[in-house]
């Protein structure tokens, strides 16, 4: 199975940039939609990896109690 990565970059103003690697097409789109629920999205731009092809991706996001 290919490695999937999710990177968050926080600048000095508190703006957060998320970068998804290893997830293509519809799987990437589904993951990004879940990330957008965490706050207000200012912009979105797919990388070349997004267009490389389709693969089956299952994404589980759980809200846990702390």
C-alpha positions as CSV (number, residue, x, y, z in Angstrom):
1,X,0.0,0.0,0.0
2,X,1.3,3.5,-0.9
3,X,2.2,5.8,1.9
4,X,-0.3,8.7,2.5
5,X,0.8,11.9,4.2
6,X,-1.0,15.0,5.5
7,X,1.2,18.0,6.3
8,X,0.1,21.2,8.1
9,X,2.1,24.4,7.8
10,X,1.1,27.2,10.3
11,X,2.5,30.6,9.5
12,X,3.2,33.4,12.0
13,X,-0.2,34.9,11.5
14,X,-2.0,31.6,12.4
15,X,-3.0,30.7,8.8
16,X,-2.8,26.9,8.2
17,X,-1.9,25.3,4.9
18,X,-2.7,21.6,4.5
19,X,-0.9,19.5,1.9
20,X,-2.1,16.0,1.0
21,X,0.4,13.5,-0.5
22,X,-0.1,10.0,-1.7
23,X,-3.9,10.3,-2.2
24,X,-5.2,10.8,-5.8
25,X,-8.4,11.9,-7.4
26,X,-11.7,11.4,-5.6
27,X,-9.9,10.1,-2.5
28,X,-7.9,13.3,-2.2
29,X,-11.1,15.3,-2.8
30,X,-12.9,13.5,0.0
31,X,-10.1,14.0,2.5
32,X,-9.8,17.7,1.7
33,X,-13.6,18.1,2.2
34,X,-13.1,16.7,5.8
35,X,-10.2,19.0,6.4
36,X,-12.2,22.0,5.3
37,X,-14.7,21.2,8.1
38,X,-12.0,22.3,10.6
39,X,-12.1,25.9,9.5
40,X,-12.6,28.4,6.7
41,X,-10.9,27.5,3.5
42,X,-9.4,30.6,1.7
43,X,-8.1,28.8,-1.4
44,X,-7.6,25.3,-2.9
45,X,-5.3,24.1,-5.7
46,X,-4.9,20.5,-6.8
47,X,-1.4,19.3,-7.4
48,X,-0.3,17.1,-10.4
49,X,-0.7,14.0,-8.2
50,X,-4.4,14.7,-8.0
51,X,-4.8,14.1,-11.7
52,X,-2.5,11.0,-12.0
53,X,-5.4,8.5,-11.8
54,X,-8.0,6.9,-9.7
55,X,-7.4,4.5,-6.8
56,X,-9.7,3.2,-4.2
57,X,-9.2,5.1,-0.9
58,X,-11.1,4.6,2.4
59,X,-10.8,7.5,4.8
60,X,-11.9,7.2,8.4
61,X,-12.0,10.4,10.5
62,X,-13.1,10.0,14.1
63,X,-13.8,12.6,16.7
64,X,-12.3,11.5,20.0
65,X,-12.9,12.7,23.5
66,X,-10.0,14.2,25.3
